């Protein structure tokens, strides 16, 4: 004999009513969806903490200790330690053996370098170059190394008359252009030696440097001053000045320069314009993550 549901005050069975209410009132018991949401929330929190640690370590080029790092990110020492330990095991930060200070690991540099492609470089460089051209009245160029030569990947024109018409993508020799000599000055001694062994220093004009010894002397001066000049060495009617652009590792990633006709770019004007080029290059280096702009040779 089946038991009947107890009538309510209205005389209707209570079973279906209770079932309906059960669907509207959340259960106090955890379910699979709740646990998944908690795990997701915890994962996002851990990820956020990890990135906070990474950012603070990146800001301290000389390294940062556990106690200071914990204070900076607002976490307990043990929490910071375990998150940092995971990132050390992955290589994205490293811990110095003696001081126990944390520093950025090489895999992070590799990731950043691969992300900083030429398209992004151009996008970042263009507004700075446009301002440089307005300030100096001359065409500005940003070039990077391409084998034993340099290639112009961005250019802007100034408001002055007789602007140079070099197109983006043009390849220029390294030994007789200001942009190229900046790139050569960034090479290691062994790299520069191999360059001189395999490259013929062909003259573009009567002012071009064609002797390795003379080029080495000029490169030594460029390394000292972090500025290069081209006094009609590639085009006898044009003078140029260029300076290095650095990235977050302190390496030279390119050269920024301006060019103008010899009758307008006097020696005095060239020196004056060099200050504006340096200031623009420093801004561009900062955009690429550099915290200082002179890496010892």
C-alpha positions in Angstrom: 0.0 0.0 0.0 1.6 3.4 -1.1 1.9 6.2 1.3 0.1 9.3 0.3 1.6 12.8 0.6 0.4 14.7 3.5 -2.2 17.3 2.5 -1.3 21.0 2.9 -3.6 23.6 4.2 -5.0 24.0 0.7 -5.6 20.3 0.5 -3.0 19.7 -2.2 -0.1 17.2 -1.8 3.1 18.8 -0.5 5.6 16.6 -2.6 5.6 18.5 -5.9 5.6 21.9 -4.1 8.7 21.0 -2.2 10.4 19.8 -5.4 9.6 23.2 -7.0 11.1 25.1 -4.1 14.2 22.9 -4.1 14.9 24.1 -7.6 14.6 27.8 -6.7 16.6 27.8 -3.4 20.4 27.1 -3.9 21.6 24.0 -2.1 24.1 24.5 0.7 26.0 21.4 -0.5 28.9 22.1 -2.9 28.6 20.7 -6.4 31.0 20.1 -9.3 30.2 23.5 -10.9 31.0 25.3 -7.6 34.3 23.6 -7.2 35.2 24.4 -10.8 34.4 28.0 -10.3 36.5 28.1 -7.1 39.4 26.5 -8.9 39.1 29.0 -11.7 39.0 31.9 -9.2 42.0 30.5 -7.4 43.9 30.1 -10.7 43.2 33.6 -11.8 44.4 34.9 -8.3 47.6 32.8 -8.5 48.2 34.0 -12.0 47.8 37.6 -11.0 50.1 37.2 -8.0 52.7 35.5 -10.3 52.6 38.4 -12.7 52.9 40.9 -9.9 56.0 39.1 -8.7 57.4 39.0 -12.2 56.9 42.7 -12.7 58.6 43.6 -9.4 61.6 41.4 -10.2 61.8 43.0 -13.6 61.9 46.5 -12.0 64.9 45.5 -9.9 67.9 45.0 -12.3 70.2 44.2 -9.4 67.8 41.6 -8.0 65.4 41.7 -5.1 65.2 39.6 -1.9 62.3 37.5 -0.7 61.3 39.8 2.2 61.3 43.0 0.0 59.6 41.2 -2.8 56.8 40.0 -0.5 56.3 43.5 0.8 56.2 44.9 -2.7 53.5 42.5 -3.9 51.6 42.5 -0.6 51.9 38.7 0.1 53.1 36.6 2.9 56.7 35.4 2.6 55.7 31.8 2.2 53.2 32.5 -0.5 55.7 34.6 -2.4 58.4 31.9 -1.9 56.2 29.2 -3.4 55.1 31.2 -6.4 58.7 32.4 -7.0 60.0 28.9 -6.7 57.6 27.7 -9.4 58.8 30.5 -11.7 62.4 29.7 -11.0 61.7 26.0 -11.9 60.3 27.3 -15.2 63.2 29.6 -15.8 61.3 32.9 -16.0 63.0 34.2 -12.9 66.3 33.0 -11.4 67.7 33.1 -7.9 71.3 34.0 -7.3 73.1 31.3 -5.4 75.0 33.6 -3.0 72.7 36.5 -2.3 69.4 34.6 -2.9 68.1 37.6 -4.7 65.6 37.1 -7.6 66.3 38.3 -11.1 64.7 37.9 -14.5 65.5 34.7 -16.3 66.6 34.3 -19.9 63.4 32.6 -21.3 61.6 35.8 -20.5 64.0 37.8 -22.7 63.6 35.3 -25.5 59.8 35.7 -25.3 60.0 39.5 -25.3 62.5 39.5 -28.2 60.3 37.4 -30.4 57.4 39.6 -29.7 59.3 42.8 -30.6 59.2 42.2 -34.3 59.9 44.8 -37.1 56.2 45.7 -37.5 55.9 46.6 -33.8 59.2 48.5 -34.0 57.9 50.6 -36.9 54.6 51.3 -35.1 56.4 52.4 -32.0 59.1 54.4 -33.8 56.9 56.3 -36.3 55.3 58.9 -34.0 58.7 59.6 -32.4 60.3 59.9 -35.8 57.6 62.2 -37.1 58.2 64.6 -34.1 61.9 64.4 -34.8 61.4 65.4 -38.4 59.2 68.3 -37.4 61.8 69.5 -34.9 64.8 69.2 -37.2 63.1 69.8 -40.6 64.9 66.8 -41.9 64.1 63.2 -43.0 64.5 60.7 -40.2 65.3 57.0 -40.7 65.2 53.9 -38.5 67.4 51.0 -39.6 68.2 47.5 -38.4 70.9 45.1 -39.3 70.4 42.8 -42.3 73.4 40.5 -42.7 76.4 42.7 -43.5 74.3 45.7 -44.4 71.4 47.7 -42.9 67.8 48.1 -44.0 65.6 51.1 -43.4 62.4 49.9 -41.9 60.8 53.3 -41.2 61.2 56.8 -42.4 59.5 60.2 -42.1 59.9 63.4 -44.0 60.5 66.8 -42.5 58.9 70.1 -43.5 62.1 71.4 -45.1 62.7 71.7 -48.8 64.7 69.1 -50.7 63.8 66.0 -48.6 65.5 62.7 -49.2 63.3 60.2 -51.0 64.8 56.9 -49.7 62.0 54.4 -49.5 61.3 52.0 -46.6 63.0 48.7 -47.3 66.1 50.2 -49.0 69.3 48.4 -48.1 72.4 50.4 -47.5 76.1 49.4 -46.9 77.2 49.5 -43.3 80.7 51.0 -43.7 79.8 54.3 -45.4 76.5 55.3 -43.7 75.9 56.8 -40.3 73.1 54.2 -39.6 75.4 51.4 -40.6 78.4 52.5 -38.6 76.2 52.6 -35.5 75.3 48.9 -36.2 78.9 48.0 -36.8 79.9 49.7 -33.5 77.4 47.4 -31.7 79.2 44.2 -32.9 81.5 42.2 -30.7 85.2 42.4 -31.6 85.1 38.9 -33.1 81.9 39.7 -35.1 83.5 42.9 -36.4 86.7 41.1 -37.3 84.7 38.5 -39.4 82.8 41.4 -41.0 86.1 43.0 -42.2 87.4 39.7 -43.4 84.4 38.9 -45.7 83.2 42.4 -46.8 84.9 44.5 -49.4 84.7 48.2 -48.3 83.7 49.5 -51.7 83.6 53.3 -52.1 80.3 54.9 -52.8 81.9 58.4 -53.1 85.4 59.7 -52.8 84.8 60.3 -49.1 83.8 56.7 -48.4 86.0 54.8 -45.9 87.7 51.9 -47.7 90.5 51.0 -45.3 89.8 48.6 -42.4 92.2 50.4 -40.1 90.4 53.7 -40.7 87.0 52.1 -40.2 88.2 50.6 -36.9 89.4 53.9 -35.7 86.1 55.5 -36.5 84.1 52.7 -34.9 86.2 53.1 -31.7 85.2 56.8 -31.6 81.5 55.9 -32.2 81.6 53.4 -29.3 83.0 56.2 -27.1 80.6 58.9 -28.1 77.5 56.8 -29.2 77.1 58.9 -32.3 78.0 58.4 -35.9 78.3 60.9 -38.8 78.2 60.4 -42.6 79.8 63.4 -44.4 78.9 62.7 -48.0 80.3 59.1 -47.7 77.3 57.4 -49.4 75.9 60.4 -51.3 78.2 63.3 -51.8 75.3 65.8 -51.5 74.0 64.5 -48.2 75.2 64.6 -44.6 73.7 62.3 -41.9 73.9 61.8 -38.1 72.7 58.6 -36.3 72.7 57.2 -32.8 71.9 53.7 -31.4 68.6 52.5 -30.1 68.6 49.9 -27.3 66.2 47.3 -26.1 65.4 45.9 -22.6 68.5 43.8 -22.6 70.8 46.8 -23.2 71.6 45.6 -26.7 71.5 47.8 -29.8 68.5 46.9 -31.9 68.8 49.6 -34.5 70.0 53.0 -35.4 68.0 56.3 -35.6 69.2 59.1 -37.7 68.4 62.2 -39.8 69.7 63.2 -43.3 69.8 66.5 -45.1 71.5 68.3 -48.0 75.1 69.4 -47.3 74.3 73.0 -48.0 71.8 72.9 -45.1 73.5 70.4 -42.8 76.6 72.4 -41.9 79.0 71.0 -39.3 77.5 73.3 -36.7 73.9 72.4 -37.7 74.9 68.7 -37.7 76.1 69.0 -34.1 73.0 70.9 -33.1 70.7 68.4 -34.7 72.5 65.5 -33.0 71.1 66.5 -29.6 67.5 66.1 -31.0 68.4 62.8 -32.5 69.8 61.5 -29.2 66.7 62.6 -27.3 64.4 60.9 -29.8 66.5 57.7 -29.7 66.4 57.7 -25.9 62.6 57.9 -26.0 62.5 55.1 -28.5 64.8 53.0 -26.4 62.6 53.5 -23.4 59.6 52.3 -25.5 61.6 49.2 -26.2 62.2 48.6 -22.5 65.7 50.0 -22.0 66.4 51.5 -18.7 69.7 52.9 -19.7 71.1 53.8 -23.0 74.8 53.0 -23.0 76.1 49.5 -22.8 79.9 49.2 -22.4 81.7 47.9 -25.5 
